[in-house]
Amino acid sequence: MSRLLARFGVVLTAAVALVVAGGSVAVAHVSVHADTVAQGDTAEIAFRVPTESDTASTVSVKVAFPTDAPIAKVAVLAQPGWDYEVTRTKLSAPISAGHGTEVSEVVSQIEWRAASPDAGVKPGEYQQFRIAAGPLPKTDRLVFKVVQTYDDGQVQRWIDEPVEGEQEPEHPAPVLALDAAATSEHGHGGVAANVVPAASSSATPAPPAWWAAVTIALVAMIAALGAVFVSLRTTRHRGGDQPAA
């Protein structure tokens, strides 16, 4: 009986570890968050960057902006302990910047760099890098490709574009969903408040890998319970455990 319980404990521990591992993969992803945003509106956007390494700190975050759906204007919120560099690209044709103005040059990349080793995002921590951007283009989503660099030289590229209906890629690029119409109370040119709310409608959903891990763990637990019950019935039928010879 004791051996059966010990075996069940091993299976249960493994199942729980599998669930925890699946969850750690989900939170390790670089993601983008904002309050409710709409096409044609302006919003404050935050890039959430966790450090998934156990031994190194994040010292550089490079965000590439979509060139097929450019954002007219971008302003960077200064991050204590970090420097930033903005790269701009000239457009083939000007786009509207709101209030009857147009721009022919837009931000194509922003790189944040830790000003000192102590300012890096340490293992087990995360940092948010914020911008104000708009008017947002007429598209249902914005894909930002991110390159994360650690102080040991390791580079993590979050550049794989997720495809609806397919399993999430190993290194998904952050995606920000946009509403179809600019009807928010902030109006055109107003910066959205409450960045990254606890129940933001644009929060990244749990990836399919997480649900797969949960399902596998539950199946393993049910199988382990079934094995214990069968073994108990067999033991009782034989009159209990027999002492070793």
N, C-alpha and C positions, 0 to 999 in steps of 0.2 A: 504493500500500500504506500509506504513512504517513498519507494522508488518511483511509483506512478506519479505521485504528487511532485516529486523533484523534476521528472520529465516534463510535466505540464508547466511547471514554473519556468523551465528553460524556454519552452515554446512561447509562453506568454511574454517573457522578457524580450525575446527576439521580435515578436509582433509589435510590441510597444516601441522598440528601437526603430523598426521600419517606419512606423508612423511619424516618429520624431524626426527621422532623417528626411522623410518627404516634406515635412513642414520647414526644415532648415533650408531646403532647396528653394522653397517659395520665397522666404524672406531674404534670401541672399541676392535676389535679382535687383538690379538697378531699375527704378520705376519713376514715372512722372505723374504728378498729382496737381489738381487745381480745384477750385470751387466750380460750380456750374458755369460752363463756358459755351459760347455760341459763335457761329460763323459771323464775321463782321464786327464782333465785339472785341474788347480788350480785357485781358485777365492776368492775374498773377499766377505764375506757374512755378512749381518746385520739383527739382530732380532729387530724389531720395537715393542716396548712395551708401549702402552698408559695406563693411569690410568683412569678407568671408574668409580671409586668410587667418590662420591661428597664430602666425608669427610675424606678419608684416603689416604695415600701415598704408592706407591709401594716401598718396601724395599728389596725384594729378587726376583730374576728371575732364575729359574732352567731349563736348556734346556737339554733334553735327546736326544742323537744322535742315529740314526737307527742302530741296531745291525745286521739286515739282509743284509744291504748294508753299511759296515763300511767305514769310510774315513781314509786313511792312516796316514795323518799328519794334526794337527790343531794347529794354533798359535793364542793366544788371544791378542787383542789390549787393552791395559790398559785404563780403563775408570776413569776419574777424580772423586774422591769421592766414588769410589766403589772398593771393594775387590772381588777377584774371587778364586774359587777352582776348580781344574780339576780332574775328576775321570777317571781312565784308566782301560780297561778290556783286559785281555789276550785272544787272538784268538785261536781257535782250529787248525787253519792252517795259516801260514803267507800270507800276501798279498803284492802286488807290491807298492812301495813307489816312483817309478819313478827313472830314471837314473840307472837302473839295481840293485836297492836295494830293500829289503823287510823289513816289520815290522811284529811283532807278537803281538804287544800291541797297542791298539788304544784308543782314547778318547771316552768315553761312556756318559759323562755328564759334563756340566760346570754350576756352580752356581755363579751368581753375587750377592753380598750383599752390601747394602748401608753402608758406613763406619761411617756415623752419621745420625741422624734423618733429618738434613737439606738437606742431599744428596738424599733423596728419591724422586721418581717421583711424583710430587704433582698432585692433581685433575686438570683435564683440560690440562695436559701436557703429553708428551711422551718422551721416551729415546731410543737410538739405541745402541745395544751391538754388537760389531763387532769381527769377526774372519777371519783368512786366512786359507783355507782348501784345501787339495788335496793330491794326485790325486783323483778326484771325481770318485765314483764307476760307474760301467756300469749298470745304472738303469735310467728309464725315470723320476723319481722324488724321492726326499728325504723328508721324513716326520719327523719333529722335534716336540716332545711333550714337552709342556712348563707348568711349575707350577709357578704362580705369587702369591706372598704373600704381604699383606698390613700390615701397622704398627698397625692396630687394630686387627690383628689376622685372618682376612678374607683371605681365600685361593681360588684362581680361577685356575682351571685345564683346560688348552687348550690341550686336549688329544684325542678328538674324530676325527678319521681319515675320511676325506671327501671321499665320493664315487661318481664317475662320473655318471651323469644322475639322481642322487637322490638329495633331498633337503639338503641344508647345515645343518650340526648338530648345536646344540646350542652353543657348545664350540669347534669349529674346531681346530685341530692341524695345525700349519703352514706347508705349503708344498712348496718346491722349485723344479720347473721343470728344467730338464737338457736336453741339446741338444744331439743328437745321436752321433755326432762325434766331436772330439777335433780339431777344425779348426780355433779357434780364433787367433787373431794376437798376443796374449800374449804367446801362445805356452805352452809347458809343464813346470810347475814350476813358471810361471809368475803370479803375483797377479793382478787381474782385477782392473781397475780404475773406478772412478765415481760410488761409491756405492750408491744404491737407486736413480737412475736418475728419473727425473720427468715423463718420459714415458718409464720406464723399461719394457722389454718384459716379465719379471717374476713377474710383479706386480700382487697382488691378485685381481681377478675379483670381481665385485659387486655380492654379494650372491643372490640366488633366493628370499630370504625374502625381499630384497630391492625392486626388481621388483614387487613382489606381493603387497607391500605397495603402490608403485606408481600407480599400476593398480587400486587398491581399492579406492585410493584417487581420481583418475580421474573419475571413475564410480560414486562416491558420488557427485562430482562437477557437472557432467552431469545431474544426477538425480535431484539435487537441482535446476539447471537452468530450467529443464523441469517443475518442480513443480511451479516455479515462473511464467513461461509463461502461464501455464494452469490457475493459479489463477488470473493472470491479465486479461485473456480473459473472465473468469467467472465474474470478477468484472465489466468489461466494459459492459457485456451483461445485468447485473442487474442494470446498471446505476450508478455504483460507490459504494464506501463504504457508509454504512448507519450509521448515528450517533447512539450512544448507547442510549437506552431508559432511 
